[in-house]
């Protein structure tokens, strides 16, 4: 009974589409490289955690400062995060909010 042997694919023969689905390592990274990757992931996680939670923590101070209701803030957030096609609407609503804030402070 003869067994079939397969030759491992060379790194040059892999395409981007193939490497996304096969997930083979041609060379295992050294410890220093793996620790560098881990440090990058931890730093990115800390920064994203700060960015997303900082706004919620300071929201009770921001809303009265800009004379905004919570419902108006949620509308702005939905436009900013929800759909990218609303970027122009977001800019218009922000310019309206700034002009509204300026007129409220002037009076």
N, CA, C and O atoms as a GROMACS GRO file, in nm:
protein
  428
    1UNK      N    1   0.083  -0.117   0.000
    1UNK     CA    2   0.000   0.000   0.000
    1UNK      C    3   0.088   0.124   0.000
    1UNK      O    4   0.170   0.143   0.090
    2UNK      N    5   0.071   0.206  -0.098
    2UNK     CA    6   0.152   0.327  -0.112
    2UNK      C    7   0.078   0.444  -0.051
    2UNK      O    8  -0.043   0.461  -0.069
    3UNK      N    9   0.152   0.524   0.022
    3UNK     CA   10   0.093   0.643   0.083
    3UNK      C   11   0.127   0.764  -0.001
    3UNK      O   12   0.239   0.778  -0.051
    4UNK      N   13   0.031   0.851  -0.016
    4UNK     CA   14   0.053   0.974  -0.091
    4UNK      C   15   0.116   1.077   0.002
    4UNK      O   16   0.070   1.097   0.114
    5UNK      N   17   0.219   1.140  -0.044
    5UNK     CA   18   0.283   1.246   0.034
    5UNK      C   19   0.253   1.378  -0.033
    5UNK      O   20   0.251   1.389  -0.156
    6UNK      N   21   0.229   1.477   0.048
    6UNK     CA   22   0.203   1.611  -0.006
    6UNK      C   23   0.318   1.701   0.032
    6UNK      O   24   0.372   1.694   0.143
    7UNK      N   25   0.353   1.783  -0.061
    7UNK     CA   26   0.460   1.880  -0.038
    7UNK      C   27   0.397   2.008   0.013
    7UNK      O   28   0.296   2.052  -0.042
    8UNK      N   29   0.454   2.070   0.117
    8UNK     CA   30   0.397   2.198   0.164
    8UNK      C   31   0.414   2.305   0.058
    8UNK      O   32   0.514   2.309  -0.014
    9UNK      N   33   0.318   2.391   0.050
    9UNK     CA   34   0.321   2.499  -0.048
    9UNK      C   35   0.428   2.600  -0.008
    9UNK      O   36   0.451   2.627   0.110
   10UNK      N   37   0.493   2.655  -0.107
   10UNK     CA   38   0.594   2.756  -0.079
   10UNK      C   39   0.526   2.888  -0.047
   10UNK      O   40   0.414   2.911  -0.093
   11UNK      N   41   0.590   2.975   0.030
   11UNK     CA   42   0.526   3.104   0.065
   11UNK      C   43   0.495   3.189  -0.056
   11UNK      O   44   0.402   3.270  -0.052
   12UNK      N   45   0.572   3.173  -0.164
   12UNK     CA   46   0.549   3.257  -0.281
   12UNK      C   47   0.423   3.214  -0.357
   12UNK      O   48   0.366   3.295  -0.430
   13UNK      N   49   0.379   3.088  -0.342
   13UNK     CA   50   0.265   3.043  -0.420
   13UNK      C   51   0.132   3.084  -0.358
   13UNK      O   52   0.028   3.070  -0.422
   14UNK      N   53   0.133   3.134  -0.236
   14UNK     CA   54   0.009   3.175  -0.170
   14UNK      C   55  -0.036   3.313  -0.220
   14UNK      O   56   0.044   3.405  -0.234
   15UNK      N   57  -0.163   3.323  -0.245
   15UNK     CA   58  -0.221   3.452  -0.279
   15UNK      C   59  -0.291   3.505  -0.155
   15UNK      O   60  -0.308   3.433  -0.056
   16UNK      N   61  -0.333   3.633  -0.159
   16UNK     CA   62  -0.401   3.691  -0.044
   16UNK      C   63  -0.530   3.619  -0.015
   16UNK      O   64  -0.563   3.595   0.101
   17UNK      N   65  -0.604   3.585  -0.117
   17UNK     CA   66  -0.731   3.515  -0.096
   17UNK      C   67  -0.707   3.378  -0.034
   17UNK      O   68  -0.783   3.334   0.052
   18UNK      N   69  -0.601   3.312  -0.077
   18UNK     CA   70  -0.569   3.179  -0.024
   18UNK      C   71  -0.522   3.188   0.121
   18UNK      O   72  -0.559   3.104   0.202
   19UNK      N   73  -0.442   3.287   0.154
   19UNK     CA   74  -0.389   3.297   0.291
   19UNK      C   75  -0.498   3.335   0.391
   19UNK      O   76  -0.485   3.305   0.509
   20UNK      N   77  -0.604   3.401   0.345
   20UNK     CA   78  -0.712   3.433   0.437
   20UNK      C   79  -0.788   3.309   0.481
   20UNK      O   80  -0.843   3.306   0.591
   21UNK      N   81  -0.792   3.206   0.397
   21UNK     CA   82  -0.872   3.088   0.429
   21UNK      C   83  -0.790   2.971   0.478
   21UNK      O   84  -0.843   2.888   0.552
   22UNK      N   85  -0.664   2.960   0.442
   22UNK     CA   86  -0.587   2.841   0.480
   22UNK      C   87  -0.524   2.855   0.618
   22UNK      O   88  -0.515   2.756   0.691
   23UNK      N   89  -0.480   2.972   0.655
   23UNK     CA   90  -0.422   3.001   0.786
   23UNK      C   91  -0.307   2.907   0.820
   23UNK      O   92  -0.309   2.841   0.924
   24UNK      N   93  -0.208   2.900   0.735
   24UNK     CA   94  -0.088   2.822   0.761
   24UNK      C   95   0.027   2.914   0.790
   24UNK      O   96   0.043   3.018   0.725
   25UNK      N   97   0.107   2.878   0.887
   25UNK     CA   98   0.230   2.952   0.915
   25UNK      C   99   0.345   2.883   0.846
   25UNK      O  100   0.366   2.762   0.863
   26UNK      N  101   0.420   2.957   0.768
   26UNK     CA  102   0.538   2.900   0.703
   26UNK      C  103   0.658   2.907   0.795
   26UNK      O  104   0.754   2.830   0.782
   27UNK      N  105   0.653   3.000   0.888
   27UNK     CA  106   0.760   3.015   0.985
   27UNK      C  107   0.697   3.067   1.114
   27UNK      O  108   0.626   3.167   1.111
   28UNK      N  109   0.723   3.000   1.225
   28UNK     CA  110   0.667   3.043   1.352
   28UNK      C  111   0.744   3.164   1.401
   28UNK      O  112   0.867   3.161   1.401
   29UNK      N  113   0.677   3.271   1.443
   29UNK     CA  114   0.749   3.392   1.484
   29UNK      C  115   0.825   3.370   1.615
   29UNK      O  116   0.788   3.286   1.697
   30UNK      N  117   0.931   3.444   1.630
   30UNK     CA  118   1.012   3.433   1.751
   30UNK      C  119   0.938   3.493   1.870
   30UNK      O  120   0.835   3.558   1.853
   31UNK      N  121   0.989   3.471   1.989
   31UNK     CA  122   0.924   3.521   2.110
   31UNK      C  123   0.917   3.673   2.112
   31UNK      O  124   0.815   3.730   2.152
   32UNK      N  125   1.023   3.739   2.068
   32UNK     CA  126   1.024   3.885   2.068
   32UNK      C  127   0.914   3.941   1.978
   32UNK      O  128   0.846   4.037   2.013
   33UNK      N  129   0.898   3.881   1.862
   33UNK     CA  130   0.795   3.927   1.768
   33UNK      C  131   0.657   3.901   1.827
   33UNK      O  132   0.569   3.987   1.815
   34UNK      N  133   0.635   3.787   1.889
   34UNK     CA  134   0.505   3.757   1.948
   34UNK      C  135   0.473   3.852   2.063
   34UNK      O  136   0.358   3.894   2.078
   35UNK      N  137   0.572   3.885   2.144
   35UNK     CA  138   0.549   3.982   2.252
   35UNK      C  139   0.519   4.120   2.196
   35UNK      O  140   0.439   4.194   2.253
   36UNK      N  141   0.583   4.157   2.084
   36UNK     CA  142   0.555   4.285   2.020
   36UNK      C  143   0.411   4.289   1.970
   36UNK      O  144   0.342   4.389   1.989
   37UNK      N  145   0.366   4.180   1.908
   37UNK     CA  146   0.227   4.174   1.863
   37UNK      C  147   0.130   4.183   1.981
   37UNK      O  148   0.028   4.252   1.973
   38UNK      N  149   0.162   4.115   2.090
   38UNK     CA  150   0.078   4.120   2.208
   38UNK      C  151   0.072   4.261   2.265
   38UNK      O  152  -0.035   4.308   2.305
   39UNK      N  153   0.185   4.329   2.270
   39UNK     CA  154   0.188   4.467   2.321
   39UNK      C  155   0.103   4.559   2.234
   39UNK      O  156   0.033   4.646   2.285
   40UNK      N  157   0.109   4.540   2.102
   40UNK     CA  158   0.028   4.622   2.012
   40UNK      C  159  -0.121   4.598   2.035
   40UNK      O  160  -0.199   4.693   2.040
   41UNK      N  161  -0.160   4.474   2.051
   41UNK     CA  162  -0.301   4.442   2.072
   41UNK      C  163  -0.350   4.500   2.204
   41UNK      O  164  -0.460   4.554   2.211
   42UNK      N  165  -0.268   4.490   2.309
   42UNK     CA  166  -0.308   4.544   2.439
   42UNK      C  167  -0.320   4.696   2.433
   42UNK      O  168  -0.416   4.752   2.486
   43UNK      N  169  -0.226   4.764   2.369
   43UNK     CA  170  -0.232   4.909   2.358
   43UNK      C  171  -0.353   4.955   2.277
   43UNK      O  172  -0.420   5.051   2.314
   44UNK      N  173  -0.382   4.886   2.168
   44UNK     CA  174  -0.499   4.921   2.087
   44UNK      C  175  -0.627   4.900   2.168
   44UNK      O  176  -0.719   4.982   2.160
   45UNK      N  177  -0.633   4.791   2.244
   45UNK     CA  178  -0.751   4.766   2.326
   45UNK      C  179  -0.769   4.874   2.432
   45UNK      O  180  -0.882   4.917   2.456
   46UNK      N  181  -0.661   4.918   2.494
   46UNK     CA  182  -0.670   5.022   2.596
   46UNK      C  183  -0.716   5.154   2.534
   46UNK      O  184  -0.802   5.222   2.590
   47UNK      N  185  -0.660   5.189   2.420
   47UNK     CA  186  -0.698   5.315   2.355
   47UNK      C  187  -0.844   5.312   2.311
   47UNK      O  188  -0.917   5.408   2.334
   48UNK      N  189  -0.888   5.203   2.250
   48UNK     CA  190  -1.027   5.195   2.207
   48UNK      C  191  -1.122   5.195   2.326
   48UNK      O  192  -1.229   5.256   2.320
   49UNK      N  193  -1.085   5.127   2.432
   49UNK     CA  194  -1.167   5.126   2.552
   49UNK      C  195  -1.181   5.268   2.606
   49UNK      O  196  -1.290   5.310   2.645
   50UNK      N  197  -1.071   5.342   2.609
   50UNK     CA  198  -1.074   5.479   2.659
   50UNK      C  199  -1.160   5.568   2.570
   50UNK      O  200  -1.241   5.647   2.619
   51UNK      N  201  -1.143   5.554   2.439
   51UNK     CA  202  -1.216   5.640   2.345
   51UNK      C  203  -1.366   5.618   2.357
   51UNK      O  204  -1.443   5.714   2.358
   52UNK      N  205  -1.408   5.493   2.367
   52UNK     CA  206  -1.551   5.465   2.370
   52UNK      C  207  -1.614   5.492   2.506
   52UNK      O  208  -1.732   5.528   2.512
   53UNK      N  209  -1.541   5.476   2.614
   53UNK     CA  210  -1.600   5.495   2.746
   53UNK      C  211  -1.581   5.636   2.799
   53UNK      O  212  -1.654   5.678   2.889
   54UNK      N  213  -1.485   5.709   2.746
   54UNK     CA  214  -1.461   5.846   2.793
   54UNK      C  215  -1.578   5.936   2.760
   54UNK      O  216  -1.616   6.021   2.840
   55UNK      N  217  -1.636   5.918   2.643
   55UNK     CA  218  -1.749   6.001   2.603
   55UNK      C  219  -1.868   5.978   2.695
   55UNK      O  220  -1.936   6.074   2.734
   56UNK      N  221  -1.895   5.854   2.729
   56UNK     CA  222  -2.007   5.826   2.817
   56UNK      C  223  -1.984   5.878   2.958
   56UNK      O  224  -2.079   5.916   3.026
   57UNK      N  225  -1.858   5.879   3.002
   57UNK     CA  226  -1.829   5.926   3.136
   57UNK      C  227  -1.842   6.078   3.147
   57UNK      O  228  -1.880   6.129   3.252
   58UNK      N  229  -1.810   6.148   3.041
   58UNK     CA  230  -1.816   6.295   3.045
   58UNK      C  231  -1.945   6.351   2.988
   58UNK      O  232  -1.963   6.473   2.984
   59UNK      N  233  -2.034   6.264   2.943
   59UNK     CA  234  -2.158   6.310   2.880
   59UNK      C  235  -2.242   6.399   2.971
   59UNK      O  236  -2.298   6.498   2.922
   60UNK      N  237  -2.256   6.370   3.100
   60UNK     CA  238  -2.335   6.461   3.184
   60UNK      C  239  -2.279   6.603   3.191
   60UNK      O  240  -2.353   6.697   3.218
   61UNK      N  241  -2.150   6.619   3.167
   61UNK     CA  242  -2.092   6.753   3.165
   61UNK      C  243  -2.101   6.818   3.028
   61UNK      O  244  -2.114   6.940   3.017
   62UNK      N  245  -2.094   6.736   2.922
   62UNK     CA  246  -2.096   6.791   2.787
   62UNK      C  247  -2.232   6.841   2.742
   62UNK      O  248  -2.241   6.945   2.677
   63UNK      N  249  -2.337   6.769   2.777
   63UNK     CA  250  -2.470   6.808   2.729
   63UNK      C  251  -2.514   6.945   2.778
   63UNK      O  252  -2.560   7.025   2.696
   64UNK      N  253  -2.504   6.978   2.906
   64UNK     CA  254  -2.542   7.114   2.946
   64UNK      C  255  -2.450   7.221   2.889
   64UNK      O  256  -2.494   7.333   2.861
   65UNK      N  257  -2.323   7.188   2.871
   65UNK     CA  258  -2.228   7.287   2.817
   65UNK      C  259  -2.267   7.327   2.675
   65UNK      O  260  -2.258   7.444   2.639
   66UNK      N  261  -2.309   7.230   2.594
   66UNK     CA  262  -2.347   7.258   2.456
   66UNK      C  263  -2.498   7.282   2.441
   66UNK      O  264  -2.547   7.293   2.329
   67UNK      N  265  -2.571   7.290   2.550
   67UNK     CA  266  -2.716   7.313   2.548
   67UNK      C  267  -2.786   7.212   2.459
   67UNK      O  268  -2.867   7.248   2.373
   68UNK      N  269  -2.754   7.085   2.480
   68UNK     CA  270  -2.810   6.977   2.400
   68UNK      C  271  -2.896   6.887   2.488
   68UNK      O  272  -2.866   6.865   2.606
   69UNK      N  273  -3.003   6.836   2.429
   69UNK     CA  274  -3.081   6.735   2.500
   69UNK      C  275  -3.019   6.599   2.472
   69UNK      O  276  -2.943   6.582   2.377
   70UNK      N  277  -3.051   6.504   2.555
   70UNK     CA  278  -2.998   6.368   2.536
   70UNK      C  279  -3.050   6.309   2.407
   70UNK      O  280  -2.977   6.238   2.338
   71UNK      N  281  -3.176   6.336   2.373
   71UNK     CA  282  -3.233   6.284   2.249
   71UNK      C  283  -3.159   6.341   2.126
   71UNK      O  284  -3.133   6.267   2.031
   72UNK      N  285  -3.126   6.470   2.128
   72UNK     CA  286  -3.052   6.530   2.018
   72UNK      C  287  -2.913   6.469   2.008
   72UNK      O  288  -2.863   6.445   1.897
   73UNK      N  289  -2.849   6.443   2.122
   73UNK     CA  290  -2.719   6.378   2.122
   73UNK      C  291  -2.726   6.239   2.059
   73UNK      O  292  -2.639   6.201   1.981
   74UNK      N  293  -2.830   6.163   2.094
   74UNK     CA  294  -2.845   6.030   2.036
   74UNK      C  295  -2.868   6.037   1.885
   74UNK      O  296  -2.819   5.951   1.811
   75UNK      N  297  -2.940   6.137   1.840
   75UNK     CA  298  -2.960   6.156   1.696
   75UNK      C  299  -2.826   6.182   1.627
   75UNK      O  300  -2.798   6.125   1.522
   76UNK      N  301  -2.744   6.266   1.687
   76UNK     CA  302  -2.614   6.294   1.629
   76UNK      C  303  -2.526   6.170   1.628
   76UNK      O  304  -2.456   6.144   1.530
   77UNK      N  305  -2.529   6.092   1.735
   77UNK     CA  306  -2.451   5.970   1.742
   77UNK      C  307  -2.497   5.868   1.638
   77UNK      O  308  -2.415   5.802   1.576
   78UNK      N  309  -2.626   5.857   1.620
   78UNK     CA  310  -2.677   5.764   1.520
   78UNK      C  311  -2.631   5.803   1.381
   78UNK      O  312  -2.594   5.717   1.301
   79UNK      N  313  -2.633   5.932   1.353
   79UNK     CA  314  -2.587   5.977   1.222
   79UNK      C  315  -2.437   5.957   1.206
   79UNK      O  316  -2.390   5.925   1.097
   80UNK      N  317  -2.362   5.976   1.314
   80UNK     CA  318  -2.217   5.964   1.306
   80UNK      C  319  -2.174   5.819   1.294
   80UNK      O  320  -2.087   5.787   1.213
   81UNK      N  321  -2.234   5.732   1.371
   81UNK     CA  322  -2.191   5.593   1.375
   81UNK      C  323  -2.272   5.506   1.281
   81UNK      O  324  -2.218   5.418   1.214
   82UNK      N  325  -2.402   5.530   1.274
   82UNK     CA  326  -2.493   5.440   1.206
   82UNK      C  327  -2.467   5.422   1.058
   82UNK      O  328  -2.446   5.309   1.012
   83UNK      N  329  -2.467   5.528   0.984
   83UNK     CA  330  -2.449   5.514   0.840
   83UNK      C  331  -2.348   5.618   0.791
   83UNK      O  332  -2.353   5.734   0.830
   84UNK      N  333  -2.260   5.573   0.708
   84UNK     CA  334  -2.157   5.662   0.654
   84UNK      C  335  -2.214   5.756   0.548
   84UNK      O  336  -2.152   5.857   0.517
   85UNK      N  337  -2.331   5.724   0.494
   85UNK     CA  338  -2.391   5.814   0.397
   85UNK      C  339  -2.445   5.939   0.465
   85UNK      O  340  -2.477   6.037   0.397
   86UNK      N  341  -2.456   5.938   0.597
   86UNK     CA  342  -2.508   6.052   0.670
   86UNK      C  343  -2.402   6.150   0.712
   86UNK      O  344  -2.430   6.239   0.792
   87UNK      N  345  -2.279   6.137   0.661
   87UNK     CA  346  -2.172   6.228   0.701
   87UNK      C  347  -2.206   6.373   0.671
   87UNK      O  348  -2.180   6.462   0.752
   88UNK      N  349  -2.264   6.399   0.554
   88UNK     CA  350  -2.300   6.535   0.518
   88UNK      C  351  -2.408   6.587   0.611
   88UNK      O  352  -2.404   6.703   0.653
   89UNK      N  353  -2.506   6.502   0.643
   89UNK     CA  354  -2.611   6.542   0.736
   89UNK      C  355  -2.553   6.570   0.874
   89UNK      O  356  -2.598   6.661   0.944
   90UNK      N  357  -2.453   6.490   0.914
   90UNK     CA  358  -2.391   6.510   1.044
   90UNK      C  359  -2.321   6.645   1.049
   90UNK      O  360  -2.332   6.718   1.148
   91UNK      N  361  -2.248   6.679   0.944
   91UNK     CA  362  -2.180   6.809   0.941
   91UNK      C  363  -2.280   6.924   0.947
   91UNK      O  364  -2.258   7.023   1.017
   92UNK      N  365  -2.391   6.910   0.874
   92UNK     CA  366  -2.492   7.014   0.876
   92UNK      C  367  -2.556   7.026   1.014
   92UNK      O  368  -2.578   7.137   1.062
   93UNK      N  369  -2.584   6.913   1.077
   93UNK     CA  370  -2.647   6.919   1.209
   93UNK      C  371  -2.550   6.974   1.312
   93UNK      O  372  -2.591   7.044   1.404
   94UNK      N  373  -2.421   6.943   1.298
   94UNK     CA  374  -2.322   6.996   1.392
   94UNK      C  375  -2.306   7.147   1.373
   94UNK      O  376  -2.293   7.221   1.470
   95UNK      N  377  -2.307   7.193   1.248
   95UNK     CA  378  -2.298   7.337   1.228
   95UNK      C  379  -2.422   7.406   1.283
   95UNK      O  380  -2.413   7.518   1.334
   96UNK      N  381  -2.537   7.341   1.272
   96UNK     CA  382  -2.659   7.396   1.330
   96UNK      C  383  -2.648   7.400   1.482
   96UNK      O  384  -2.688   7.498   1.545
   97UNK      N  385  -2.593   7.293   1.542
   97UNK     CA  386  -2.579   7.288   1.688
   97UNK      C  387  -2.482   7.396   1.737
   97UNK      O  388  -2.506   7.458   1.840
   98UNK      N  389  -2.375   7.417   1.662
   98UNK     CA  390  -2.278   7.520   1.702
   98UNK      C  391  -2.339   7.658   1.691
   98UNK      O  392  -2.321   7.742   1.780
   99UNK      N  393  -2.412   7.684   1.581
   99UNK     CA  394  -2.475   7.816   1.566
   99UNK      C  395  -2.585   7.835   1.670
   99UNK      O  396  -2.605   7.946   1.720
  100UNK      N  397  -2.657   7.728   1.702
  100UNK     CA  398  -2.760   7.736   1.806
  100UNK      C  399  -2.696   7.764   1.941
  100UNK      O  400  -2.749   7.842   2.021
  101UNK      N  401  -2.582   7.701   1.966
  101UNK     CA  402  -2.510   7.723   2.091
  101UNK      C  403  -2.459   7.867   2.099
  101UNK      O  404  -2.465   7.930   2.205
  102UNK      N  405  -2.412   7.918   1.989
  102UNK     CA  406  -2.359   8.057   1.989
  102UNK      C  407  -2.471   8.158   2.012
  102UNK      O  408  -2.452   8.256   2.084
  103UNK      N  409  -2.587   8.134   1.953
  103UNK     CA  410  -2.697   8.227   1.974
  103UNK      C  411  -2.753   8.215   2.115
  103UNK      O  412  -2.799   8.314   2.172
  104UNK      N  413  -2.750   8.095   2.171
  104UNK     CA  414  -2.799   8.078   2.309
  104UNK      C  415  -2.708   8.146   2.409
  104UNK      O  416  -2.755   8.202   2.508
  105UNK      N  417  -2.578   8.144   2.385
  105UNK     CA  418  -2.485   8.210   2.474
  105UNK      C  419  -2.490   8.363   2.460
  105UNK      O  420  -2.465   8.436   2.556
  106UNK      N  421  -2.521   8.409   2.339
  106UNK     CA  422  -2.524   8.553   2.317
  106UNK      C  423  -2.645   8.617   2.386
  106UNK      O  424  -2.640   8.733   2.426
  107UNK      N  425  -2.752   8.542   2.399
  107UNK     CA  426  -2.872   8.600   2.460
  107UNK      C  427  -2.879   8.573   2.609
  107UNK      O  428  -2.974   8.615   2.675
   0.00000   0.00000   0.00000
